[in-house]
């Protein structure tokens, strides 16, 4: 005599298998790359490492030693050179205007690189000669600016967008 499994047991087994598949899918970001453990004290520290340094913005020929446009993006100098500072291209627009990415030249230049938007007379898209920011990285930059561009706190959702777990 052959026994049939009880429906409740079969349902539990299917639920467990489905949960394993979903858990495996949750270990990657929207871009398909594995999330890494990051230990950043603030969203800005994460932006410094995962965008400015990783994209070559701090290279000596760019916003490192050469300080193109009078902008130093190296750690320790970048925040003070960006937030609430007038741009050299058009002093009526801030490099980063806390609370509004549309009034922030940094965001507009990065957005032009990622989305192909027109900068008009505001220079060229960034970064130059590097892959543009991913849509997630650009979203993290937008959230950081909209949250007031803080130097010392983590803005909700930004670390995950920058490829960090948790």
N, C-alpha and C positions, 0 to 999 in steps of 0.2 A: 504494500500500500504506500503510495507516494503522498507526502504531505505538502500542501501548498503554503507558501509563506503568508503570514497574516498581513492584511492590507496596511495596517499601522506600521509594521516593521519595514515594509517596502517603501512607504512614504518617508519614513525617517532616513532610510539609506539614501534615497534620491536627494533629500534635502541636504544631507551631509556632503554628498558628492558635489552638488551644486554650489554649496558654500565654499568648498575647496577651490573650485574654478573661479569664483568671484574673488576670493582672497588673493589668488595668484594674479588676477587682473589688476587688483588694487595696488600692487607693488610697483607700478610704473606710472610716470606722469603722462600728461596728454601728448607729449611729443614722442613717447615711446622709449625714452631712455630711463634707466633705473634711477630712482630717487637715491640721493646719498645722504648720509648723516652729516649735518652741518651744525656747527656750534658757534653761531653768530649772536652777539649781544644785542644787535639791532638790525632792522631792515636795511639801514644805510650801510652797515658793515657788510651785509650780504651783497648789496648792490656794488660796493667797492670791489669785492673779490670776484663776483660772478659776472659782472658787466665791465666795469672800468679796467680791471686788471686782466681778466680773461679775454677781452676783446681787443687788447692792445692799445687802449686809450692812454695808458700810462707809459708807453714806450718813449724813449728819450727824444725821438723825432716828432712826436705828436704833442700830447699834453703832459709830458714828463719834463725833461731838461729844457726842451725847446719852448714849452709853454705857449703853444700856438693860440692866438687870440687872447693872450694874457691869462690863460686858464691852466692851472696845475691840477691834474686829476690824480696825483699820487696820494696815497694814504697819509693822513695827517694834515693835508692842505686842501683836499678836494671839497669838503663840505663848506668851509668858509669861502672858497672861491666860487661856489655855485649858488648857494641859497641866499636869496634876496640881493644878489649882485647884478648890476646892469651888464648887458652883453656889450662887447666892443663893436659888434656888427650894427646894432641899433640900441642905443642906451635907453630907449623907451620900453624895451622888453627885458625882463629879468632872465637870467640864466635858468633859475628855478624860482617860480612864484608859488609859494606854499598855498595849497588849496585849489589851484587851477592849472591843470596841465596845458590848457590852451593858451595860457599866458607865459609858458615856460619854454624858452628857446631849446634847452636840453631835450625836453620831451618832443618838441616839434621836429628836431633834427633826427632823433632816434626813430620817430614815427615815419618820417620820410624814407628812412632806410628800410624799415620793415614793411610799410604799407604802400610806399611809392607816392606819398602825398607831395604836393607842390609847396616848396618853401618860399616861392617868390624871390625877393631880394635878400633872404636871410641865410645865404651861404649854401653849403651842400649837405646832403644827407650824411649821417654818421652811423656806424664807424666807416672810415675810409679804408679800402683794401682789406676788409675783414668781412666775415659773414654778418649780416644784419642781426639785430636782436630777434629772438623768436617772439611769436605772438604772446606767449606766457611771460617772457622777460619784460616786454613792453607793458603788459598789463600790470606787472608788479611795480614798475616805475610809475605808472599812472596812479595806482592805489597809494603809493608812498607820497606822491605829490599832493593828491587829494586829501590825505590825512594830515596835511600840514608840513610835510617834509621833515619829520623829526630826526634828530641825530642819535637818539638814545633809547628808542623803543621799537618793538616789533609791531608792524602794522598787520592785522589779521589777513591771512591768506597769501601774503607776499613770499614767505620762505618756500612754500610749496610751489608757487609759480616760478621761483628761481631754481627749482630742482632739488630742494631739500626735503627730507622726510621729517614730519612732525614739527 
